[in-house]
Amino acid sequence: MTEYTTVSIPKDLAERVEETIEGTSFQSTSDLVRFLLRSIVIQHQKRGELTEAEFEEITDQLRDLGYLQ
């Protein structure tokens, strides 16, 4: 059985995410966050480490989604 943990995000961000995922295959904010984190981890595992450019690209994407300021 898979165990879970809770990640907190600001309510205004959660509302923006809910609007963003409307009409997509993501059923919830949690689905999107799991997808994003899984993608980052998979990239890291494939290469052993992220290049600075890859890290910046991921950071930019997370900032665009409102996860980073």
Secondary structure, 3 states (H helix, E strand, C coil): CCCCCCCCCCHHHHHHHHHHHCCCCCCCHHHHHHHHHHHHHHHHHHHCCCCHHHHHHHHHHHHHCCCCC
